[in-house]
Amino acid sequence: MTEKLRNVFKQSMLIPKPTFTEDSMPDQNGRVFIVTGGYTGVGLYLCKILYQKHGTVYIAGRDKQKYSKAIEFIKDGTKESKGHLEFLNLDLASLKSVKAAATEFLGRERRLDVLTNNAGVMFPPKGSKTEDGYDLTMGTNCLGPYLFTQLLRPLLNKTAASSPPGTVRVTWAASLAIDTLAPAYGVDFDDKGAPKIHDSQVDYGQSKAANVLLGTEYARRYSKDGVLSVSWNPGNLKTELYRHLGAIQGSIAPFFLFPADIGAYVELYAGWSPEITADNDGALVIPWGRLHTPRSQLLEAIKSEKDGGKGVAERFWDWCEKETKALL
């Protein structure tokens, strides 16, 4: 069995039950969180857990109507919570919106304990672009979250300085697609040094592998700041991500998908489990909350050229930095 097939099997079948759940979670009163795209799918269930545990949760997205519906779901069946739910207007396909959302949050809060970069798009129509002219998949799944994270990094650092070690984190949305759809070394570059545009499926896999690279590169560059960086594959879940599938694919997909609520335990593990420490900063988490070593070619991509690797993570990070420099 090839390495990729082993990874697919490990993350899709005979998955052990989650070991870190809301029952494992200590009180989160006084802590502040952002979950992008937290009004639908797996992010919604994560927000419900955080609110039940009395945290202040900012649900960041572009649809306030969906946020209003999410509040009803989150509060339904929840015993009285000391937590708070807030809406943060954020469109990851617009760098201007990303900057505005970060500025608004920084004007409202004095701490940020966990940033969960949960939102993303999957298989949008061919040729779809962001407001700034980038490929929609790469722009929404990677460039927007990169900028958002960098703008919030000073507050994450400040929070980490007065918090128990390992409790302040930024997490990144990966996927099984890093094994099934992504290029060999995660990201391909064109002759201008930008991520290469393929077809929609490869582009999606590339964006998810790129988030693993961002997660590891963040850890490499900023480990001294005390903010842990973790990427995660939430599992094959029944969410709105599949809205762009064709009729045939859309009718088959549900037979291979798990309920969205169980995927929340992957995000919960990545952002809150005490098993993740400075010793495994940059980790990748798989269903339903397990540490996982990426395939060998991705490990080469993560390693810098100076250390004998391909240097893809460093190169991708530098591209993100260059493209967003005017807003930092």
N, C-alpha and C positions, 0 to 999 in steps of 0.2 A: 504493500500500500504506500502511495507517495505521501510526502509530507503534507501537501495541501489536503489530500483526502482524509488523512488522519485528523487534521485540524477541523475539517468540516464535520466529520463524525463526532468528534469530541464536543463540539459546540451545538450540535443539532439533535443528537440522539442519546438516550440513556443518561440525561443530564441529572446530576445529583440535586437534591432539594436545597434551596437556599439556606444558608446557616446564619446570615445576618439579615434580620427582618425588623419590623417595627417593634417586635417584642424584645429585641436586643438593644434597641436604641435608647440612650439616656435622654433626659429632658433637654430640649433645645431652646428653652426660654432665654431671651436676650441675644440669641444668635441671629444673624441675617444672611439670607440666601437669595441667589438669583437662579432661576431655571428658565432658560430660553425655550420658547415653544411649549411652555408648561401648561397650556390650557387644553391640550389634546394628547392622546396616546400615552406612551410610557411616562412622559414628563408630568402629565396630569396626576397619575398615581403617586409619583414621587412627591409632588406638591401636597397631596392629601396626607401622606405620612408625615411630612415636615410640619404641616399645620397641626396635625393631631398631637405632635410632640412639642407644640407651643412655640415654634419658630416663626420669625418674620420672613415671609416668602414673597419675593417679587417675581411675578409671572411676566416674562418679557416676550412681547410679540407685537404684531401689527393689527390684530383684530380684537378690539375691545368688546365686541358682542360675544365672541367666543370666550373671552375672559369672564364675562358676566355669567355665562352658562356654567363655566368651570367652578365658579364660587359656589353655586348651588350644589354641584356634585361633591365638592371638597367638604362642605359643611354638613351635607346629608349624612346622618348616622354618626357624626362626630360629637363626642361629648364636649362640654364647654371647654374651649381652648383659650389660652392666654396669648396665642399667636396672632399674627396679622397677615392679611393678604393684600398685596398691592399690585397694580398694573404698571408696567413700564413699556412705553411705546417704542418698539424696536423692529426695524426692518433690516435684516442682515444682508439683503440684496441692495442696500443703499449705504455707502460708507458715511454719507452725511447723517443719515438716521442713526447709525451706530455711534457716531460722535455725540449726537444730541442726547441719545439715551444714556450714555455713560456720564455725560455732564449733568443730566437731570438726577441720576442716581447719586452722584457724588455730592450734589447739593442737598440731598435728602437724608443721607445716612453717614454715620461716622465709623462704620465697620462693615466688612464683608467677609463672611466666614467660608462659604463655599460658592463658587461659580460653576454651575453645571451647564456646559455648552451642549444643550440637548437638541435644539432645533436644526432642521435641515430639509433638503429636497431630494427626491429620488426620481430619476428618469423623466425630467421635464421634456416638453416638446423640443425637437431638434432646433438648434439655433437660438434657444432662449438665452437672454443676456440680463445682467444686472443693470441697475440704473447707471452705473459707471462704465458699462461696456464690457465687463468680464463675462466669461462663461457662467451661466447661472448656477450650475452645480458647484463649481470651484469657488465662485464668489460667495454663495450663501453658506456652504458647508465649511469653508476654510478661511477665506480672506476676511469675511465679516467677523467671525468668532475670534480670529487672531487680533484684529484691531480692538474689538470690544475688551478682550482680555488684557491687552497692553494698556489700554486707557484706565482700566480698573486695577492694574497691578500695584500702583503705589498704596492704594487702600488695602489690598490683600496683604501687602508687606507690613503695613502699620498694624493690621489686626493680628497677624502672626506674631509680631513682637510682644504682644501682651496676652497671648493665648497658649495653652498647653501644646507642646511639640506635636506636629503632625496633624493638627485638627483644622488647619486652614488649607484649603485645596482649590485647584482649578481642574475640571475634568472635561474630556473631549470625546465626542461621539465617533466611534469607529463602527465596524460592522463585520459580519462574516465575509463581506465582499472584499476585504483585504486579502483573502485567500482565493476567492472564486472569480473575481472580476478585475482586480488591480493589476497594473504592470508588474513585471518581475521585481523591480526595486522600488515599488510603491508609486513613484511619480516619474513620468517621462517629461523631458524638456524639449521645447522647439529651438530653432536656431537663434531666437532672440532671448533665450534664457527663461521663458515663461512656461508654465505647465502646458503640455501639449494637449490639444483637444482631439479626442478619439470619437467613438460613438457614445451614446448616452449611458450604456451599461458600464463600459470601461471607465468613462469619466466619473461615474458614481463610485466605482471601486477605488479609483485613483484618489478621489476626495477623501474617502474614509481612511485609506492608507496614509494620506497626507496628515490627517488628524493624529494618527499614531506618531508620525514623525514630529509634529508640533508638540505633542505631549512629552516625548523623550527629549527634544531639544530644549523645551522650557526647563525641564529638570536639569539638564546639563549646564545651562547658562545661569540659572537663578537658584540653585540648590542652597546657596548661602542665605537666601532670604527667608527660609523656613516655610515656604508655601509648597506643598506637594502637588505634583502634576500627574494625572492618571488618565489613561484612555480606556474605553470600554466598548464591548460589543453587547448590546442589550438583548440580543437573541433575535430569532425570526418571529416577528410579532405582528399581530393584526392591528395596524395603525393606518392613519391617513397617508403615510408615505407611499402607499401602493395606489394612490388615486390616479397616477399617470400611466398605469399598466394598460395594455390593450385588452380587449374583451376575452381572448383565450387565456392569456397569462393571468388576468384578473380572476377568472373562474377557477383556475387550478391552484393559485397561490394559497388560498385559505386552508387547504388540506395540509399544508406544510408549516403553518404558522401557529404560534402560541398566543394565549391571551396577553394583552398589553400589561396587565397589572403585575405579572410575574417578572417582566423586564425591569420594573422599577427597583427590584432588589439588586440588580446588577449596578444601577446608578447609585443606589444607596450604599452598597459595599464600596464602590470606587470613591465616594465622597465622604463616607463616615466610618467605615470599618477600622478598628484599631489594628487590624492585621497589616494594614498598609502604613509603613513608617518611612523615615528618611533612608533606610537601608534598601527599600525597593521603590524609591522615587522614580517616576517615569514608567511605572508598571502598566501592563495591559490586563484588563479584567474581562472575563467571559462568563456566560450564563452558568448558574444564577448567582454568581459571586465567587469566582475562583481566579487566582493569579495564573497567567498564561505567558509562555515565551513565544514571541512572534516567530514565523518561519525564518529559515536561515538567510534568505535573500533580503528580507526586511531588516534583519539584524545587521547585514552588511550595509544597507542603506542608512541605518541609524548611526553607524560608526563613522567618524570623520576620516577623511583621506589621510590626515596626519597620523591617525591610529591604525591605518591599514584598511579602512573601509571605503565605501563608495562616496560618502559625504553628501548623500541626497538630502538628509534631514537638514543639514546646515545650509545647503543650497536653497531648499524650499523656504526655510525660515528667512533667509536673506532676501528672497523674492518678495515675500509678504511684507517684510520691513520696508523695502524700496517702494512698493506700491502704496503703502499707507503712510509714508514718512510725513507727508504734508499735513496729516491729521493728528500726528502724535505730539 
